[in-house]
Amino acid sequence: MKNLVALVGKPNVGKSTLFNRMIGRRQSIVYDEPGVTRDRLYQKAKWQGKEFEIIDTGGITDEKKEFVNDIKLQAEIAIREADLVVFVVDGLQEITKEDLLVINILRKA
């Protein structure tokens, strides 16, 4: 078993912040502008005595902007590779159209 965990969700919900917290240092860039994380970032992590590898992914959206399809493809690769997917949402907002897009991708996976 590879114990691979992927963090996925729409842009700017805290995936990179959670990734950095799980690995215990700041590796992934955290910024208030969508599209900063584009590729998959892998790192070893240990949480409550369990060792695993975690993947930070860019935000999945259907906006018509540069790199959107490439970012989505990178997230879909992480979803296929992972043993466990953590769907990260903004708990202070209602479920959005982008959240539903991610949900549909996860259902198909």
C-alpha positions as CSV (number, residue, x, y, z in Angstrom):
1,M,0.0,0.0,0.0
2,K,1.4,3.4,-0.9
3,N,-0.7,5.5,1.5
4,L,-1.2,8.4,-0.9
5,V,-3.6,11.2,0.1
6,A,-4.7,13.9,-2.4
7,L,-6.1,17.3,-1.4
8,V,-8.6,18.5,-4.0
9,G,-11.2,21.3,-4.2
10,K,-11.9,24.6,-5.9
11,P,-9.4,27.4,-5.8
12,N,-8.6,29.2,-2.5
13,V,-10.2,26.9,0.0
14,G,-7.1,26.1,2.0
15,K,-5.6,23.0,0.2
16,S,-2.1,24.4,0.3
17,T,-2.5,25.7,3.9
18,L,-3.6,22.2,5.0
19,F,-0.7,20.6,3.0
20,N,1.8,22.8,4.7
21,R,0.3,22.0,8.1
22,M,0.4,18.3,7.4
23,I,4.1,18.3,6.4
24,G,5.1,20.6,9.2
25,R,6.7,23.3,7.1
26,R,5.9,25.9,4.4
27,Q,6.6,24.3,1.0
28,S,3.4,25.1,-0.9
29,I,2.8,28.7,-1.7
30,V,-0.2,30.2,0.1
31,Y,-1.7,33.3,-1.6
32,D,-5.1,34.8,-1.9
33,E,-5.1,34.8,-5.7
34,P,-6.5,31.7,-7.5
35,G,-4.2,29.7,-9.8
36,V,-1.0,29.9,-7.8
37,T,-0.7,26.1,-7.3
38,R,-0.7,24.6,-10.8
39,D,1.2,21.3,-10.5
40,R,0.9,18.5,-8.1
41,L,3.2,18.8,-5.0
42,Y,4.1,15.6,-3.2
43,Q,5.6,15.3,0.3
44,K,5.9,12.8,3.1
45,A,3.8,13.5,6.1
46,K,3.1,12.0,9.5
47,W,-0.1,12.6,11.3
48,Q,-1.2,11.1,14.6
49,G,1.4,8.4,14.2
50,K,0.5,7.5,10.6
51,E,3.0,8.0,7.8
52,F,1.8,8.7,4.3
53,E,2.5,10.8,1.2
54,I,0.3,13.8,0.6
55,I,-0.4,15.6,-2.7
56,D,-1.3,19.3,-3.0
57,T,-3.3,20.1,-6.1
58,G,-4.4,23.3,-7.8
59,G,-8.0,24.4,-7.6
60,I,-10.5,22.9,-10.0
61,T,-12.7,25.4,-11.8
62,D,-14.5,25.8,-15.0
63,E,-13.5,29.4,-15.6
64,K,-12.2,30.3,-19.0
65,K,-8.7,31.3,-17.9
66,E,-5.2,30.4,-18.9
67,F,-3.9,27.1,-17.4
68,V,-7.4,26.0,-16.0
69,N,-7.5,22.8,-18.1
70,D,-3.9,22.0,-17.2
71,I,-4.6,22.5,-13.5
72,K,-7.7,20.3,-13.7
73,L,-5.7,17.6,-15.4
74,Q,-3.1,17.6,-12.7
75,A,-5.8,17.3,-10.0
76,E,-7.4,14.4,-11.9
77,I,-4.1,12.6,-12.1
78,A,-3.7,13.0,-8.3
79,I,-7.3,11.7,-7.8
80,R,-6.5,8.6,-9.8
81,E,-3.2,7.9,-8.0
82,A,-4.5,8.5,-4.5
83,D,-5.6,5.9,-2.0
84,L,-7.6,8.6,-0.2
85,V,-9.0,11.9,-1.5
86,V,-9.7,14.8,0.9
87,F,-12.3,17.1,-0.6
88,V,-11.5,20.5,0.9
89,V,-14.3,23.2,1.0
90,D,-14.6,26.6,2.5
91,G,-16.7,26.0,5.6
92,L,-17.8,29.7,5.7
93,Q,-19.5,29.6,2.3
94,E,-22.5,27.7,0.8
95,I,-21.7,25.0,-1.7
96,T,-20.8,26.6,-5.0
97,K,-21.0,25.7,-8.7
98,E,-17.2,25.0,-8.5
99,D,-17.7,22.7,-5.5
100,L,-20.3,20.8,-7.5
101,L,-17.9,20.5,-10.4
102,V,-15.3,18.9,-8.1
103,I,-18.0,16.6,-6.5
104,N,-18.9,15.3,-10.0
105,I,-15.3,14.6,-10.9
106,L,-14.9,12.7,-7.6
107,R,-18.1,10.7,-8.1
108,K,-16.8,9.6,-11.5
109,A,-13.5,8.6,-10.0
